[in-house]
Amino acid sequence: MFKKAQAATEYLIILAVVIIIALIVIGVMGGIPGLGTSGKSKVSESYWGSQSVGLDAYAVDSTGNFRVTMRNNGRNTISVSRVEIGASGANGYWNGGGTAVSIPSGSTATVAATAIQVTADRCTLGRSYSYTANITYTDSSSGSVNIISGNGGIIKLEGTCASTA
């Protein structure tokens, strides 16, 4: 009689542990809205920070302004000519008025723009956002023009809408 009660108790404990582990995995993978957003932000920060033109910091505010601090992770000096950010395609951009920003190897540069033009794509203060991004740059040694696009738009800039960019 006691062995049946013990077996049932052990079964319930094992079932509870399996359910808790499953919920943790679902939350980390972003399956429950709001629960996995920090995981997506970490993936985004890691991806964008490790590119040849890494994003050390970025901020977007509710009026469409954005500020991006870029780091040259390559060996040669680069010239960044365009940064595009937006939700439905990259609809906001910085192009320096036709003047590219030169970034020596290992150095950083910050650009700011008031350019996310589509009002529906602007973020709401305090809420998370998910934007596509494209960075166009030229390598000084080869002269080749390169575009970093977040793995074809799959990996987006993730963050929380700021009060000012």
Backbone torsions as a table, in degrees:
resi	resn	phi	psi	omega
1	MET	NA	-43.5	-178.6
2	PHE	-70.5	-29.6	-178.9
3	LYS	-68.5	-33.9	177.2
4	LYS	-66.3	-41.7	179.0
5	ALA	-65.7	-39.7	179.6
6	GLN	-65.9	-43.3	179.9
7	ALA	-62.7	-42.4	179.4
8	ALA	-64.8	-41.4	179.2
9	THR	-64.7	-44.8	178.5
10	GLU	-61.9	-41.4	178.3
11	TYR	-60.5	-46.3	-179.7
12	LEU	-64.2	-38.3	179.3
13	ILE	-66.8	-44.7	178.8
14	ILE	-63.1	-41.8	178.0
15	LEU	-61.4	-43.2	179.1
16	ALA	-62.4	-42.6	179.2
17	VAL	-63.1	-43.4	179.6
18	VAL	-62.8	-42.5	179.3
19	ILE	-64.5	-42.5	179.1
20	ILE	-63.1	-44.1	178.4
21	ILE	-62.2	-42.7	178.8
22	ALA	-61.2	-42.5	178.7
23	LEU	-64.8	-38.1	177.8
24	ILE	-64.1	-45.4	179.3
25	VAL	-62.5	-44.8	179.1
26	ILE	-61.9	-42.1	179.0
27	GLY	-64.4	-42.1	-179.9
28	VAL	-66.7	-36.8	-179.2
29	MET	-78.0	-5.9	177.3
30	GLY	87.4	17.4	-178.0
31	GLY	-71.8	-22.9	178.1
32	ILE	-110.7	114.5	-176.6
33	PRO	-53.5	134.2	178.9
34	GLY	87.6	-21.7	-177.7
35	LEU	-89.1	-33.3	-176.7
36	GLY	-104.1	12.6	-176.1
37	THR	-67.2	-32.8	179.2
38	SER	-68.4	-32.2	176.5
39	GLY	-65.6	-42.1	178.0
40	LYS	-65.4	-37.8	178.2
41	SER	-63.1	-41.3	179.8
42	LYS	-64.7	-42.1	177.5
43	VAL	-62.7	-44.5	179.0
44	SER	-60.7	-48.1	179.8
45	GLU	-60.8	-42.9	-179.7
46	SER	-64.3	-46.4	-179.0
47	TYR	-63.0	-54.9	-175.5
48	TRP	-67.7	-28.7	178.3
49	GLY	-74.6	-22.6	-175.6
50	SER	-97.4	-0.5	-179.9
51	GLN	-71.9	168.4	179.2
52	SER	-60.4	-34.1	167.4
53	VAL	-112.3	93.9	-175.6
54	GLY	-81.4	148.1	175.2
55	LEU	-99.1	106.5	178.7
56	ASP	-73.0	-36.6	-179.3
57	ALA	-153.8	148.8	174.8
58	TYR	-153.4	148.3	179.6
59	ALA	-145.9	142.9	176.4
60	VAL	-130.6	136.9	176.8
61	ASP	-111.9	174.9	-172.1
62	SER	-71.7	-10.9	178.1
63	THR	-94.4	0.3	178.2
64	GLY	99.0	-2.0	177.6
65	ASN	-72.4	144.7	172.8
66	PHE	-141.2	152.2	178.6
67	ARG	-133.3	132.0	-177.1
68	VAL	-130.8	127.3	172.7
69	THR	-103.7	117.4	-175.8
70	MET	-105.6	145.1	175.9
71	ARG	-121.0	134.6	175.5
72	ASN	-82.7	106.2	179.0
73	ASN	-90.9	2.2	-178.8
74	GLY	-91.2	-176.6	-178.8
75	ARG	-87.5	-26.2	-173.9
76	ASN	-110.4	159.9	174.0
77	THR	-64.0	140.2	177.6
78	ILE	-122.3	160.5	174.5
79	SER	-122.8	112.6	179.1
80	VAL	-86.6	121.6	-176.6
81	SER	-105.0	-19.6	-177.3
82	ARG	-157.2	137.9	172.9
83	VAL	-128.2	122.0	-179.2
84	GLU	-116.4	133.9	178.2
85	ILE	-138.7	136.3	177.2
86	GLY	179.8	169.9	-178.9
87	ALA	-92.6	-47.9	179.7
88	SER	-100.7	81.6	-170.0
89	GLY	77.7	171.1	-179.6
90	ALA	-85.4	92.5	-173.1
91	ASN	-95.7	-9.5	174.4
92	GLY	-112.1	143.3	-177.0
93	TYR	-149.6	158.8	169.7
94	TRP	-121.5	130.8	175.8
95	ASN	-131.7	14.0	174.1
96	GLY	62.2	20.2	-178.3
97	GLY	62.6	29.2	-179.9
98	GLY	91.1	-4.4	178.9
99	THR	-106.1	118.9	-179.5
100	ALA	-75.9	153.9	176.0
101	VAL	-94.5	122.9	179.2
102	SER	-89.3	128.6	-179.1
103	ILE	-126.5	111.7	176.1
104	PRO	-65.5	161.5	179.7
105	SER	-55.9	129.8	178.6
106	GLY	81.4	-4.0	-178.4
107	SER	-97.3	170.4	179.4
108	THR	-123.8	160.9	174.0
109	ALA	-148.5	146.0	179.5
110	THR	-116.1	134.1	174.4
111	VAL	-123.8	150.4	179.5
112	ALA	-136.2	146.5	179.9
113	ALA	-148.5	156.5	173.8
114	THR	-116.6	73.4	-165.3
115	ALA	-134.6	2.2	176.6
116	ILE	-76.4	96.7	-168.8
117	GLN	-78.6	-31.8	-176.0
118	VAL	-77.8	110.9	-175.0
119	THR	-56.8	-37.7	-179.5
120	ALA	-64.5	-22.4	-178.9
121	ASP	-87.3	-8.7	-178.7
122	ARG	-74.4	147.5	-177.6
123	CYS	-82.9	166.4	177.7
124	THR	-106.9	133.0	-176.3
125	LEU	-49.2	127.1	178.0
126	GLY	85.7	-11.3	179.5
127	ARG	-97.1	159.8	180.0
128	SER	-79.0	154.0	176.3
129	TYR	-129.8	162.1	178.3
130	SER	-144.6	107.4	-175.6
131	TYR	-120.0	145.3	168.9
132	THR	-74.7	155.9	178.7
133	ALA	-145.8	146.0	175.1
134	ASN	-136.5	134.8	176.6
135	ILE	-123.5	123.6	179.2
136	THR	-106.6	126.5	-179.5
137	TYR	-144.4	161.2	178.2
138	THR	-119.0	131.5	176.9
139	ASP	-81.6	127.5	-175.1
140	SER	-67.6	-31.0	-176.3
141	SER	-78.0	-38.0	-177.2
142	SER	-100.8	-20.8	-176.7
143	GLY	76.7	6.1	-178.1
144	SER	-78.4	141.5	177.1
145	VAL	-94.3	127.8	-177.2
146	ASN	-123.7	151.1	176.6
147	ILE	-128.0	126.8	173.1
148	ILE	-100.3	124.1	-172.6
149	SER	-126.9	23.1	177.8
150	GLY	65.6	44.1	177.6
151	ASN	58.1	47.4	179.7
152	GLY	73.4	24.9	179.6
153	GLY	88.6	1.8	-179.4
154	ILE	-74.0	-45.3	179.7
155	ILE	-96.3	115.1	-174.1
156	LYS	-105.1	165.8	171.4
157	LEU	-74.1	121.3	-179.4
158	GLU	-115.7	140.0	177.5
159	GLY	-177.3	-167.6	178.7
160	THR	-115.2	133.6	-178.5
161	CYS	-60.0	127.5	-176.8
162	ALA	-92.2	166.3	176.3
163	SER	-76.3	-34.7	172.7
164	THR	-142.7	145.7	-179.6
165	ALA	-89.8	NA	NA
